Amino acid sequence: MTRPWHHRGRKGVQGPRRWCVLAVPAIVATIAGHAAATGLPGGSSALRETYDRWEVACVAQETSPRCFMMQTLLDGESRQRLLTVEVLPAPGGTATATLIMPFGLDLAKGVTLSYGDDAKGPSRPITTCLPIGCIVPLAFDAATIAGLKKAATLTVGAVTMDGGKAVRIPVPLKGFPAAFARISAMSN
């Protein structure tokens, strides 16, 4: 049997299989290095977990994962989104958050937040409205995070544009402590 010219004179693994023997370990080492850099379990590129009413999502990045937690509330009848809360961990047990509110609110009056036994806090501005809803950026200090962990509900208050009717949207905080602990741990 005559071998093709590129196989003549070689011993051991020959032909295309030879390149596989060399390439596979290099590919595995590259993937293992990337998996270690992402910091996500099993070297995955994304992670989604549920903690009662809160969903945790992480996306792998070069240095450490970017993680956040969120909850979306739907209207019981229309099944349309009423409110979405997204929370991202920040250093020192603090967090930044974004509320995505429904349309039809008095933008000038903003929104109020209250939780636990606290009276409603200062008005927070609605900064802009996009096709997904009206955006309210928030910053939570460590004391606020501690209060949210102990409370059962965060109440978001707003005023409608037509008629000035007060609207209160209760956001269940069940699962908030575990979800916040998870995103904080994954982001370090």
Biotite code that builds the C-alpha atoms (Angstrom):
import biotite.structure as struc

atoms = struc.array([
    struc.Atom([0.000, 0.000, 0.000], chain_id="A", res_id=1, res_name="MET", atom_name="CA", element="C"),
    struc.Atom([1.380, 3.337, -1.011], chain_id="A", res_id=2, res_name="THR", atom_name="CA", element="C"),
    struc.Atom([0.888, 6.244, 1.344], chain_id="A", res_id=3, res_name="ARG", atom_name="CA", element="C"),
    struc.Atom([0.243, 9.767, 0.124], chain_id="A", res_id=4, res_name="PRO", atom_name="CA", element="C"),
    struc.Atom([3.338, 11.983, -0.127], chain_id="A", res_id=5, res_name="TRP", atom_name="CA", element="C"),
    struc.Atom([2.487, 13.975, 3.046], chain_id="A", res_id=6, res_name="HIS", atom_name="CA", element="C"),
    struc.Atom([2.443, 10.767, 5.118], chain_id="A", res_id=7, res_name="HIS", atom_name="CA", element="C"),
    struc.Atom([5.747, 9.304, 3.850], chain_id="A", res_id=8, res_name="ARG", atom_name="CA", element="C"),
    struc.Atom([8.645, 9.098, 6.228], chain_id="A", res_id=9, res_name="GLY", atom_name="CA", element="C"),
    struc.Atom([6.661, 9.984, 9.365], chain_id="A", res_id=10, res_name="ARG", atom_name="CA", element="C"),
    struc.Atom([6.259, 7.791, 12.360], chain_id="A", res_id=11, res_name="LYS", atom_name="CA", element="C"),
    struc.Atom([3.666, 7.943, 15.126], chain_id="A", res_id=12, res_name="GLY", atom_name="CA", element="C"),
    struc.Atom([0.427, 9.823, 14.627], chain_id="A", res_id=13, res_name="VAL", atom_name="CA", element="C"),
    struc.Atom([0.110, 10.861, 11.013], chain_id="A", res_id=14, res_name="GLN", atom_name="CA", element="C"),
    struc.Atom([-1.983, 13.092, 8.792], chain_id="A", res_id=15, res_name="GLY", atom_name="CA", element="C"),
    struc.Atom([-4.927, 15.101, 10.034], chain_id="A", res_id=16, res_name="PRO", atom_name="CA", element="C"),
    struc.Atom([-4.958, 13.111, 13.264], chain_id="A", res_id=17, res_name="ARG", atom_name="CA", element="C"),
    struc.Atom([-1.512, 14.505, 14.076], chain_id="A", res_id=18, res_name="ARG", atom_name="CA", element="C"),
    struc.Atom([-2.889, 18.046, 14.072], chain_id="A", res_id=19, res_name="TRP", atom_name="CA", element="C"),
    struc.Atom([-5.776, 16.977, 16.303], chain_id="A", res_id=20, res_name="CYS", atom_name="CA", element="C"),
    struc.Atom([-3.336, 15.576, 18.838], chain_id="A", res_id=21, res_name="VAL", atom_name="CA", element="C"),
    struc.Atom([-1.562, 18.950, 18.911], chain_id="A", res_id=22, res_name="LEU", atom_name="CA", element="C"),
    struc.Atom([-4.614, 21.227, 18.648], chain_id="A", res_id=23, res_name="ALA", atom_name="CA", element="C"),
    struc.Atom([-7.006, 19.624, 21.139], chain_id="A", res_id=24, res_name="VAL", atom_name="CA", element="C"),
    struc.Atom([-4.832, 20.240, 24.233], chain_id="A", res_id=25, res_name="PRO", atom_name="CA", element="C"),
    struc.Atom([-4.301, 23.868, 23.155], chain_id="A", res_id=26, res_name="ALA", atom_name="CA", element="C"),
    struc.Atom([-8.040, 24.396, 22.696], chain_id="A", res_id=27, res_name="ILE", atom_name="CA", element="C"),
    struc.Atom([-8.824, 22.757, 26.044], chain_id="A", res_id=28, res_name="VAL", atom_name="CA", element="C"),
    struc.Atom([-6.220, 24.944, 27.796], chain_id="A", res_id=29, res_name="ALA", atom_name="CA", element="C"),
    struc.Atom([-7.694, 28.075, 26.202], chain_id="A", res_id=30, res_name="THR", atom_name="CA", element="C"),
    struc.Atom([-11.236, 27.137, 27.222], chain_id="A", res_id=31, res_name="ILE", atom_name="CA", element="C"),
    struc.Atom([-10.127, 26.239, 30.752], chain_id="A", res_id=32, res_name="ALA", atom_name="CA", element="C"),
    struc.Atom([-8.307, 29.566, 31.067], chain_id="A", res_id=33, res_name="GLY", atom_name="CA", element="C"),
    struc.Atom([-11.396, 31.446, 29.870], chain_id="A", res_id=34, res_name="HIS", atom_name="CA", element="C"),
    struc.Atom([-13.632, 29.486, 32.230], chain_id="A", res_id=35, res_name="ALA", atom_name="CA", element="C"),
    struc.Atom([-11.397, 30.325, 35.179], chain_id="A", res_id=36, res_name="ALA", atom_name="CA", element="C"),
    struc.Atom([-11.394, 34.014, 34.203], chain_id="A", res_id=37, res_name="ALA", atom_name="CA", element="C"),
    struc.Atom([-15.186, 34.256, 34.033], chain_id="A", res_id=38, res_name="THR", atom_name="CA", element="C"),
    struc.Atom([-15.712, 33.246, 37.651], chain_id="A", res_id=39, res_name="GLY", atom_name="CA", element="C"),
    struc.Atom([-19.027, 31.570, 36.864], chain_id="A", res_id=40, res_name="LEU", atom_name="CA", element="C"),
    struc.Atom([-19.748, 27.995, 37.978], chain_id="A", res_id=41, res_name="PRO", atom_name="CA", element="C"),
    struc.Atom([-18.600, 25.386, 35.509], chain_id="A", res_id=42, res_name="GLY", atom_name="CA", element="C"),
    struc.Atom([-16.946, 28.061, 33.388], chain_id="A", res_id=43, res_name="GLY", atom_name="CA", element="C"),
    struc.Atom([-20.283, 28.983, 31.833], chain_id="A", res_id=44, res_name="SER", atom_name="CA", element="C"),
    struc.Atom([-20.696, 32.276, 29.988], chain_id="A", res_id=45, res_name="SER", atom_name="CA", element="C"),
    struc.Atom([-24.011, 33.117, 31.677], chain_id="A", res_id=46, res_name="ALA", atom_name="CA", element="C"),
    struc.Atom([-25.950, 32.205, 34.791], chain_id="A", res_id=47, res_name="LEU", atom_name="CA", element="C"),
    struc.Atom([-29.627, 32.521, 35.741], chain_id="A", res_id=48, res_name="ARG", atom_name="CA", element="C"),
    struc.Atom([-31.022, 31.592, 39.143], chain_id="A", res_id=49, res_name="GLU", atom_name="CA", element="C"),
    struc.Atom([-34.262, 32.279, 40.988], chain_id="A", res_id=50, res_name="THR", atom_name="CA", element="C"),
    struc.Atom([-34.584, 33.301, 44.626], chain_id="A", res_id=51, res_name="TYR", atom_name="CA", element="C"),
    struc.Atom([-38.309, 33.356, 45.420], chain_id="A", res_id=52, res_name="ASP", atom_name="CA", element="C"),
    struc.Atom([-39.558, 36.490, 43.594], chain_id="A", res_id=53, res_name="ARG", atom_name="CA", element="C"),
    struc.Atom([-36.111, 37.635, 42.388], chain_id="A", res_id=54, res_name="TRP", atom_name="CA", element="C"),
    struc.Atom([-34.179, 36.441, 39.366], chain_id="A", res_id=55, res_name="GLU", atom_name="CA", element="C"),
    struc.Atom([-30.374, 36.606, 39.402], chain_id="A", res_id=56, res_name="VAL", atom_name="CA", element="C"),
    struc.Atom([-28.495, 36.882, 36.113], chain_id="A", res_id=57, res_name="ALA", atom_name="CA", element="C"),
    struc.Atom([-24.743, 36.965, 35.530], chain_id="A", res_id=58, res_name="CYS", atom_name="CA", element="C"),
    struc.Atom([-22.799, 37.396, 32.312], chain_id="A", res_id=59, res_name="VAL", atom_name="CA", element="C"),
    struc.Atom([-19.133, 36.443, 32.054], chain_id="A", res_id=60, res_name="ALA", atom_name="CA", element="C"),
    struc.Atom([-16.667, 39.236, 31.382], chain_id="A", res_id=61, res_name="GLN", atom_name="CA", element="C"),
    struc.Atom([-12.882, 39.210, 31.146], chain_id="A", res_id=62, res_name="GLU", atom_name="CA", element="C"),
    struc.Atom([-12.118, 40.020, 34.790], chain_id="A", res_id=63, res_name="THR", atom_name="CA", element="C"),
    struc.Atom([-15.221, 39.092, 36.802], chain_id="A", res_id=64, res_name="SER", atom_name="CA", element="C"),
    struc.Atom([-18.882, 38.393, 36.064], chain_id="A", res_id=65, res_name="PRO", atom_name="CA", element="C"),
    struc.Atom([-21.394, 41.224, 35.814], chain_id="A", res_id=66, res_name="ARG", atom_name="CA", element="C"),
    struc.Atom([-24.361, 40.206, 37.945], chain_id="A", res_id=67, res_name="CYS", atom_name="CA", element="C"),
    struc.Atom([-27.704, 41.781, 38.735], chain_id="A", res_id=68, res_name="PHE", atom_name="CA", element="C"),
    struc.Atom([-31.017, 40.801, 40.257], chain_id="A", res_id=69, res_name="MET", atom_name="CA", element="C"),
    struc.Atom([-34.427, 41.743, 38.966], chain_id="A", res_id=70, res_name="MET", atom_name="CA", element="C"),
    struc.Atom([-38.130, 41.375, 39.491], chain_id="A", res_id=71, res_name="GLN", atom_name="CA", element="C"),
    struc.Atom([-40.888, 42.182, 37.029], chain_id="A", res_id=72, res_name="THR", atom_name="CA", element="C"),
    struc.Atom([-44.458, 42.724, 38.192], chain_id="A", res_id=73, res_name="LEU", atom_name="CA", element="C"),
    struc.Atom([-47.326, 42.135, 35.770], chain_id="A", res_id=74, res_name="LEU", atom_name="CA", element="C"),
    struc.Atom([-50.876, 43.462, 35.841], chain_id="A", res_id=75, res_name="ASP", atom_name="CA", element="C"),
    struc.Atom([-53.197, 40.652, 36.958], chain_id="A", res_id=76, res_name="GLY", atom_name="CA", element="C"),
    struc.Atom([-55.769, 41.276, 34.212], chain_id="A", res_id=77, res_name="GLU", atom_name="CA", element="C"),
    struc.Atom([-53.872, 42.506, 31.162], chain_id="A", res_id=78, res_name="SER", atom_name="CA", element="C"),
    struc.Atom([-50.599, 40.663, 31.968], chain_id="A", res_id=79, res_name="ARG", atom_name="CA", element="C"),
    struc.Atom([-48.744, 43.818, 30.900], chain_id="A", res_id=80, res_name="GLN", atom_name="CA", element="C"),
    struc.Atom([-45.637, 44.885, 32.769], chain_id="A", res_id=81, res_name="ARG", atom_name="CA", element="C"),
    struc.Atom([-46.326, 47.266, 35.658], chain_id="A", res_id=82, res_name="LEU", atom_name="CA", element="C"),
    struc.Atom([-42.823, 47.637, 36.970], chain_id="A", res_id=83, res_name="LEU", atom_name="CA", element="C"),
    struc.Atom([-39.357, 46.163, 36.701], chain_id="A", res_id=84, res_name="THR", atom_name="CA", element="C"),
    struc.Atom([-36.721, 46.562, 39.410], chain_id="A", res_id=85, res_name="VAL", atom_name="CA", element="C"),
    struc.Atom([-33.069, 45.853, 38.576], chain_id="A", res_id=86, res_name="GLU", atom_name="CA", element="C"),
    struc.Atom([-30.395, 45.918, 41.300], chain_id="A", res_id=87, res_name="VAL", atom_name="CA", element="C"),
    struc.Atom([-26.620, 45.829, 40.745], chain_id="A", res_id=88, res_name="LEU", atom_name="CA", element="C"),
    struc.Atom([-24.185, 45.404, 43.641], chain_id="A", res_id=89, res_name="PRO", atom_name="CA", element="C"),
    struc.Atom([-21.687, 48.159, 44.387], chain_id="A", res_id=90, res_name="ALA", atom_name="CA", element="C"),
    struc.Atom([-18.748, 48.281, 46.816], chain_id="A", res_id=91, res_name="PRO", atom_name="CA", element="C"),
    struc.Atom([-19.354, 48.384, 50.556], chain_id="A", res_id=92, res_name="GLY", atom_name="CA", element="C"),
    struc.Atom([-22.713, 46.612, 50.621], chain_id="A", res_id=93, res_name="GLY", atom_name="CA", element="C"),
    struc.Atom([-24.352, 49.354, 48.547], chain_id="A", res_id=94, res_name="THR", atom_name="CA", element="C"),
    struc.Atom([-26.169, 49.035, 45.232], chain_id="A", res_id=95, res_name="ALA", atom_name="CA", element="C"),
    struc.Atom([-27.366, 50.909, 42.210], chain_id="A", res_id=96, res_name="THR", atom_name="CA", element="C"),
    struc.Atom([-30.831, 50.156, 40.932], chain_id="A", res_id=97, res_name="ALA", atom_name="CA", element="C"),
    struc.Atom([-33.163, 51.056, 38.114], chain_id="A", res_id=98, res_name="THR", atom_name="CA", element="C"),
    struc.Atom([-36.940, 51.131, 38.156], chain_id="A", res_id=99, res_name="LEU", atom_name="CA", element="C"),
    struc.Atom([-38.703, 50.767, 34.827], chain_id="A", res_id=100, res_name="ILE", atom_name="CA", element="C"),
    struc.Atom([-42.108, 52.328, 35.397], chain_id="A", res_id=101, res_name="MET", atom_name="CA", element="C"),
    struc.Atom([-45.220, 52.265, 33.188], chain_id="A", res_id=102, res_name="PRO", atom_name="CA", element="C"),
    struc.Atom([-46.209, 55.156, 30.938], chain_id="A", res_id=103, res_name="PHE", atom_name="CA", element="C"),
    struc.Atom([-48.836, 57.690, 31.981], chain_id="A", res_id=104, res_name="GLY", atom_name="CA", element="C"),
    struc.Atom([-47.160, 58.943, 35.158], chain_id="A", res_id=105, res_name="LEU", atom_name="CA", element="C"),
    struc.Atom([-46.569, 62.560, 36.133], chain_id="A", res_id=106, res_name="ASP", atom_name="CA", element="C"),
    struc.Atom([-42.855, 62.828, 35.381], chain_id="A", res_id=107, res_name="LEU", atom_name="CA", element="C"),
    struc.Atom([-42.443, 66.031, 37.394], chain_id="A", res_id=108, res_name="ALA", atom_name="CA", element="C"),
    struc.Atom([-43.638, 64.326, 40.587], chain_id="A", res_id=109, res_name="LYS", atom_name="CA", element="C"),
    struc.Atom([-41.283, 61.357, 40.252], chain_id="A", res_id=110, res_name="GLY", atom_name="CA", element="C"),
    struc.Atom([-41.715, 58.287, 42.443], chain_id="A", res_id=111, res_name="VAL", atom_name="CA", element="C"),
    struc.Atom([-41.487, 57.593, 46.171], chain_id="A", res_id=112, res_name="THR", atom_name="CA", element="C"),
    struc.Atom([-40.158, 54.481, 47.873], chain_id="A", res_id=113, res_name="LEU", atom_name="CA", element="C"),
    struc.Atom([-41.118, 53.065, 51.252], chain_id="A", res_id=114, res_name="SER", atom_name="CA", element="C"),
    struc.Atom([-40.393, 49.776, 52.991], chain_id="A", res_id=115, res_name="TYR", atom_name="CA", element="C"),
    struc.Atom([-40.945, 48.252, 56.386], chain_id="A", res_id=116, res_name="GLY", atom_name="CA", element="C"),
    struc.Atom([-42.237, 50.738, 58.938], chain_id="A", res_id=117, res_name="ASP", atom_name="CA", element="C"),
    struc.Atom([-40.554, 53.669, 57.193], chain_id="A", res_id=118, res_name="ASP", atom_name="CA", element="C"),
    struc.Atom([-42.670, 56.528, 55.941], chain_id="A", res_id=119, res_name="ALA", atom_name="CA", element="C"),
    struc.Atom([-42.273, 57.255, 52.274], chain_id="A", res_id=120, res_name="LYS", atom_name="CA", element="C"),
    struc.Atom([-38.929, 58.748, 51.404], chain_id="A", res_id=121, res_name="GLY", atom_name="CA", element="C"),
    struc.Atom([-38.114, 61.700, 49.198], chain_id="A", res_id=122, res_name="PRO", atom_name="CA", element="C"),
    struc.Atom([-39.334, 61.825, 45.632], chain_id="A", res_id=123, res_name="SER", atom_name="CA", element="C"),
    struc.Atom([-36.964, 60.252, 43.110], chain_id="A", res_id=124, res_name="ARG", atom_name="CA", element="C"),
    struc.Atom([-36.927, 61.759, 39.621], chain_id="A", res_id=125, res_name="PRO", atom_name="CA", element="C"),
    struc.Atom([-38.077, 59.949, 36.507], chain_id="A", res_id=126, res_name="ILE", atom_name="CA", element="C"),
    struc.Atom([-35.165, 60.769, 34.194], chain_id="A", res_id=127, res_name="THR", atom_name="CA", element="C"),
    struc.Atom([-36.509, 59.716, 30.812], chain_id="A", res_id=128, res_name="THR", atom_name="CA", element="C"),
    struc.Atom([-39.003, 57.480, 29.072], chain_id="A", res_id=129, res_name="CYS", atom_name="CA", element="C"),
    struc.Atom([-37.964, 54.900, 26.508], chain_id="A", res_id=130, res_name="LEU", atom_name="CA", element="C"),
    struc.Atom([-40.026, 52.372, 24.551], chain_id="A", res_id=131, res_name="PRO", atom_name="CA", element="C"),
    struc.Atom([-39.675, 49.934, 27.488], chain_id="A", res_id=132, res_name="ILE", atom_name="CA", element="C"),
    struc.Atom([-41.027, 52.436, 30.057], chain_id="A", res_id=133, res_name="GLY", atom_name="CA", element="C"),
    struc.Atom([-39.986, 55.379, 32.219], chain_id="A", res_id=134, res_name="CYS", atom_name="CA", element="C"),
    struc.Atom([-36.596, 55.123, 33.925], chain_id="A", res_id=135, res_name="ILE", atom_name="CA", element="C"),
    struc.Atom([-35.860, 55.950, 37.574], chain_id="A", res_id=136, res_name="VAL", atom_name="CA", element="C"),
    struc.Atom([-32.186, 55.536, 38.576], chain_id="A", res_id=137, res_name="PRO", atom_name="CA", element="C"),
    struc.Atom([-31.577, 54.780, 42.257], chain_id="A", res_id=138, res_name="LEU", atom_name="CA", element="C"),
    struc.Atom([-28.640, 54.463, 44.642], chain_id="A", res_id=139, res_name="ALA", atom_name="CA", element="C"),
    struc.Atom([-29.080, 52.377, 47.785], chain_id="A", res_id=140, res_name="PHE", atom_name="CA", element="C"),
    struc.Atom([-26.676, 52.905, 50.676], chain_id="A", res_id=141, res_name="ASP", atom_name="CA", element="C"),
    struc.Atom([-25.788, 50.068, 53.068], chain_id="A", res_id=142, res_name="ALA", atom_name="CA", element="C"),
    struc.Atom([-28.515, 51.121, 55.538], chain_id="A", res_id=143, res_name="ALA", atom_name="CA", element="C"),
    struc.Atom([-31.170, 50.990, 52.810], chain_id="A", res_id=144, res_name="THR", atom_name="CA", element="C"),
    struc.Atom([-29.978, 47.540, 51.693], chain_id="A", res_id=145, res_name="ILE", atom_name="CA", element="C"),
    struc.Atom([-30.144, 46.347, 55.318], chain_id="A", res_id=146, res_name="ALA", atom_name="CA", element="C"),
    struc.Atom([-33.700, 47.721, 55.603], chain_id="A", res_id=147, res_name="GLY", atom_name="CA", element="C"),
    struc.Atom([-34.782, 46.058, 52.355], chain_id="A", res_id=148, res_name="LEU", atom_name="CA", element="C"),
    struc.Atom([-33.387, 42.728, 53.581], chain_id="A", res_id=149, res_name="LYS", atom_name="CA", element="C"),
    struc.Atom([-35.616, 42.926, 56.676], chain_id="A", res_id=150, res_name="LYS", atom_name="CA", element="C"),
    struc.Atom([-38.776, 44.283, 55.019], chain_id="A", res_id=151, res_name="ALA", atom_name="CA", element="C"),
    struc.Atom([-41.511, 42.230, 53.376], chain_id="A", res_id=152, res_name="ALA", atom_name="CA", element="C"),
    struc.Atom([-42.458, 44.799, 50.721], chain_id="A", res_id=153, res_name="THR", atom_name="CA", element="C"),
    struc.Atom([-41.005, 47.796, 48.917], chain_id="A", res_id=154, res_name="LEU", atom_name="CA", element="C"),
    struc.Atom([-43.824, 50.150, 47.918], chain_id="A", res_id=155, res_name="THR", atom_name="CA", element="C"),
    struc.Atom([-43.286, 52.341, 44.874], chain_id="A", res_id=156, res_name="VAL", atom_name="CA", element="C"),
    struc.Atom([-45.596, 55.350, 44.753], chain_id="A", res_id=157, res_name="GLY", atom_name="CA", element="C"),
    struc.Atom([-46.352, 57.574, 41.772], chain_id="A", res_id=158, res_name="ALA", atom_name="CA", element="C"),
    struc.Atom([-49.042, 59.928, 40.471], chain_id="A", res_id=159, res_name="VAL", atom_name="CA", element="C"),
    struc.Atom([-50.877, 59.456, 37.173], chain_id="A", res_id=160, res_name="THR", atom_name="CA", element="C"),
    struc.Atom([-50.768, 62.186, 34.554], chain_id="A", res_id=161, res_name="MET", atom_name="CA", element="C"),
    struc.Atom([-54.519, 62.117, 33.928], chain_id="A", res_id=162, res_name="ASP", atom_name="CA", element="C"),
    struc.Atom([-56.419, 63.027, 37.063], chain_id="A", res_id=163, res_name="GLY", atom_name="CA", element="C"),
    struc.Atom([-53.461, 62.981, 39.467], chain_id="A", res_id=164, res_name="GLY", atom_name="CA", element="C"),
    struc.Atom([-54.476, 59.647, 40.981], chain_id="A", res_id=165, res_name="LYS", atom_name="CA", element="C"),
    struc.Atom([-51.972, 58.217, 43.481], chain_id="A", res_id=166, res_name="ALA", atom_name="CA", element="C"),
    struc.Atom([-50.673, 54.788, 42.469], chain_id="A", res_id=167, res_name="VAL", atom_name="CA", element="C"),
    struc.Atom([-48.918, 52.409, 44.866], chain_id="A", res_id=168, res_name="ARG", atom_name="CA", element="C"),
    struc.Atom([-47.154, 49.349, 43.505], chain_id="A", res_id=169, res_name="ILE", atom_name="CA", element="C"),
    struc.Atom([-46.050, 46.795, 46.133], chain_id="A", res_id=170, res_name="PRO", atom_name="CA", element="C"),
    struc.Atom([-42.842, 44.939, 45.263], chain_id="A", res_id=171, res_name="VAL", atom_name="CA", element="C"),
    struc.Atom([-42.467, 41.704, 47.282], chain_id="A", res_id=172, res_name="PRO", atom_name="CA", element="C"),
    struc.Atom([-39.022, 41.446, 48.872], chain_id="A", res_id=173, res_name="LEU", atom_name="CA", element="C"),
    struc.Atom([-39.184, 37.695, 49.528], chain_id="A", res_id=174, res_name="LYS", atom_name="CA", element="C"),
    struc.Atom([-35.852, 36.309, 48.379], chain_id="A", res_id=175, res_name="GLY", atom_name="CA", element="C"),
    struc.Atom([-34.165, 39.737, 48.316], chain_id="A", res_id=176, res_name="PHE", atom_name="CA", element="C"),
    struc.Atom([-31.526, 38.895, 50.985], chain_id="A", res_id=177, res_name="PRO", atom_name="CA", element="C"),
    struc.Atom([-30.418, 35.659, 49.282], chain_id="A", res_id=178, res_name="ALA", atom_name="CA", element="C"),
    struc.Atom([-30.434, 37.183, 45.791], chain_id="A", res_id=179, res_name="ALA", atom_name="CA", element="C"),
    struc.Atom([-28.444, 40.223, 46.933], chain_id="A", res_id=180, res_name="PHE", atom_name="CA", element="C"),
    struc.Atom([-25.923, 37.994, 48.726], chain_id="A", res_id=181, res_name="ALA", atom_name="CA", element="C"),
    struc.Atom([-25.528, 35.938, 45.545], chain_id="A", res_id=182, res_name="ARG", atom_name="CA", element="C"),
    struc.Atom([-24.921, 38.873, 43.189], chain_id="A", res_id=183, res_name="ILE", atom_name="CA", element="C"),
    struc.Atom([-22.533, 40.451, 45.694], chain_id="A", res_id=184, res_name="SER", atom_name="CA", element="C"),
    struc.Atom([-20.522, 37.229, 46.034], chain_id="A", res_id=185, res_name="ALA", atom_name="CA", element="C"),
    struc.Atom([-20.453, 36.581, 42.280], chain_id="A", res_id=186, res_name="MET", atom_name="CA", element="C"),
    struc.Atom([-19.361, 40.134, 41.449], chain_id="A", res_id=187, res_name="SER", atom_name="CA", element="C"),
    struc.Atom([-16.275, 40.055, 43.697], chain_id="A", res_id=188, res_name="ASN", atom_name="CA", element="C"),
])
